[in-house]
Amino acid sequence: MESDITVEMSKSEQSYIETIYNLIKEHGYARVIDIATKLSVKPPSVTNMLQRLDEQKFVTYIKYRGVILTDKGKIIAETLEKRHQSFKKFLIMIGISETVAEKDACEMEHRINPETVTKLAKFVEFVESAPKTPPFLQHFKKYIRNGNRPKHCRKKKQN
């Protein structure tokens, strides 16, 4: 099984790191008030978490100034982002709406075993680059809509 530092982190810690990463990508900086707004928490809660993440060397937090990710924090954030995108793409592939896929990917990325994440990401990458014939995803989506499998996709009888 693949080693993954995020396994040792709480969902809350992961959410903070991911939020900081996204704010920095979007605005070039992350402030306590912006993090609090994104996560729907009070600023003192953000300050407490930033101090904890600073102690763990995931962020550099300077009171009244803001926060930046350390190299260690960036690796975590990028890992979480890749997971999120893989889950979202997979869910969309199987016919989940983008809105629901986005929400569910957020939940899945923090809870799934790293081995599962790796295999799912490889599956998504493979399907995206595979020839479109046979079009099994289209057959699957049709099956979801009407419950009928194409003739060549019928379940094989066991002896």
Legacy VTK file of the C-alpha trace (Angstrom):
# vtk DataFile Version 3.0
C-alpha trace
ASCII
DATASET POLYDATA
POINTS 159 float
0.000 0.000 0.000
1.175 3.495 -0.843
2.429 5.717 1.969
0.521 8.970 2.325
1.028 11.674 4.927
-2.570 12.831 4.539
-3.684 9.611 6.281
-2.183 10.994 9.490
-3.985 14.331 9.138
-7.495 15.127 10.284
-10.140 16.009 7.713
-10.191 19.496 9.226
-6.438 19.953 8.780
-6.714 18.777 5.191
-9.595 21.189 4.546
-7.596 24.124 5.890
-4.562 23.289 3.773
-6.715 22.860 0.697
-8.537 26.145 1.375
-5.274 28.037 1.875
-3.935 26.535 -1.363
-7.040 27.552 -3.310
-7.061 31.084 -1.870
-3.404 31.564 -2.769
-4.069 30.273 -6.301
-7.070 32.566 -6.636
-5.832 35.766 -4.921
-2.104 35.321 -4.386
-2.548 35.330 -0.592
-4.591 33.788 2.223
-5.794 35.760 5.232
-7.538 34.537 8.372
-10.784 36.282 7.451
-10.800 34.750 3.950
-10.173 31.257 5.328
-12.915 31.755 7.936
-15.366 32.859 5.251
-14.575 29.924 2.932
-14.865 27.359 5.718
-17.803 29.036 7.510
-15.958 29.211 10.819
-15.021 32.026 13.178
-11.614 33.753 12.830
-10.373 32.559 16.263
-10.894 28.954 15.114
-8.821 29.696 12.024
-6.059 31.247 14.130
-5.940 28.164 16.380
-5.717 25.821 13.406
-3.063 27.951 11.681
-0.942 27.857 14.823
-1.279 24.058 14.896
-0.434 23.747 11.194
2.529 26.084 11.712
3.833 23.837 14.507
3.575 20.873 12.132
5.485 22.833 9.455
2.636 22.762 6.905
2.253 26.558 6.887
4.075 29.672 7.946
1.641 31.815 9.882
2.445 35.384 10.860
-0.154 36.982 13.113
-1.989 39.901 11.439
-0.125 39.192 8.205
-1.484 35.987 6.762
-0.359 32.510 5.955
1.658 30.740 3.277
2.132 27.053 2.623
5.528 25.522 3.264
6.944 23.095 0.704
5.518 20.293 2.850
2.117 22.029 2.867
2.194 22.522 -0.913
2.830 18.817 -1.441
-0.177 17.992 0.723
-2.344 20.564 -1.079
-1.332 19.311 -4.522
-1.995 15.714 -3.464
-5.469 16.683 -2.252
-6.143 18.635 -5.464
-5.164 15.651 -7.639
-7.399 13.368 -5.582
-10.267 15.792 -5.839
-9.951 16.083 -9.614
-9.705 12.303 -10.065
-12.820 11.676 -7.986
-14.725 14.456 -9.695
-13.804 13.208 -13.190
-14.729 9.647 -12.255
-18.112 10.681 -10.873
-18.849 12.760 -13.971
-17.803 9.802 -16.174
-20.425 7.600 -14.550
-23.156 10.183 -15.026
-23.144 12.227 -11.826
-23.922 15.928 -12.334
-20.983 18.296 -12.002
-22.511 19.972 -8.942
-22.984 16.693 -7.082
-19.609 15.374 -8.304
-17.873 18.470 -6.908
-19.523 18.055 -3.502
-18.965 14.295 -3.308
-15.346 14.580 -4.473
-14.714 16.893 -1.509
-15.954 14.211 0.857
-14.233 11.312 -0.860
-10.791 12.877 -1.086
-10.476 12.976 2.703
-11.808 9.515 3.475
-10.566 7.032 0.879
-7.529 4.787 1.348
-4.446 5.963 -0.599
-4.286 2.667 -2.522
-7.866 3.186 -3.734
-7.082 6.781 -4.665
-4.074 5.703 -6.718
-5.985 3.004 -8.592
-8.974 5.268 -9.252
-6.693 8.027 -10.555
-5.003 5.498 -12.880
-8.427 4.294 -14.063
-9.552 7.849 -14.861
-6.277 8.561 -16.663
-6.612 5.318 -18.663
-10.236 5.921 -19.652
-9.469 9.503 -20.713
-6.693 8.329 -23.013
-8.266 5.057 -24.221
-9.743 4.683 -27.708
-13.425 5.543 -27.757
-14.278 2.168 -29.324
-15.894 0.239 -27.792
-17.783 3.099 -26.200
-18.364 1.399 -22.851
-19.038 4.658 -20.990
-21.843 5.527 -23.403
-23.257 2.020 -22.961
-23.051 2.431 -19.208
-24.845 5.793 -19.282
-27.587 4.283 -21.432
-27.870 1.405 -18.967
-28.264 3.909 -16.106
-31.059 5.704 -18.001
-33.129 2.723 -19.078
-31.820 -0.324 -17.196
-31.140 -2.270 -20.394
-27.696 -3.451 -21.427
-26.669 -3.549 -25.083
-26.816 -7.116 -26.460
-23.037 -7.448 -26.517
-22.889 -6.378 -22.845
-25.273 -8.997 -21.495
-24.344 -10.673 -18.260
-22.730 -14.039 -18.963
-24.385 -17.113 -17.500
-22.290 -19.042 -15.014
-22.023 -22.835 -15.314
LINES 1 160
159 0 1 2 3 4 5 6 7 8 9 10 11 12 13 14 15 16 17 18 19 20 21 22 23 24 25 26 27 28 29 30 31 32 33 34 35 36 37 38 39 40 41 42 43 44 45 46 47 48 49 50 51 52 53 54 55 56 57 58 59 60 61 62 63 64 65 66 67 68 69 70 71 72 73 74 75 76 77 78 79 80 81 82 83 84 85 86 87 88 89 90 91 92 93 94 95 96 97 98 99 100 101 102 103 104 105 106 107 108 109 110 111 112 113 114 115 116 117 118 119 120 121 122 123 124 125 126 127 128 129 130 131 132 133 134 135 136 137 138 139 140 141 142 143 144 145 146 147 148 149 150 151 152 153 154 155 156 157 158
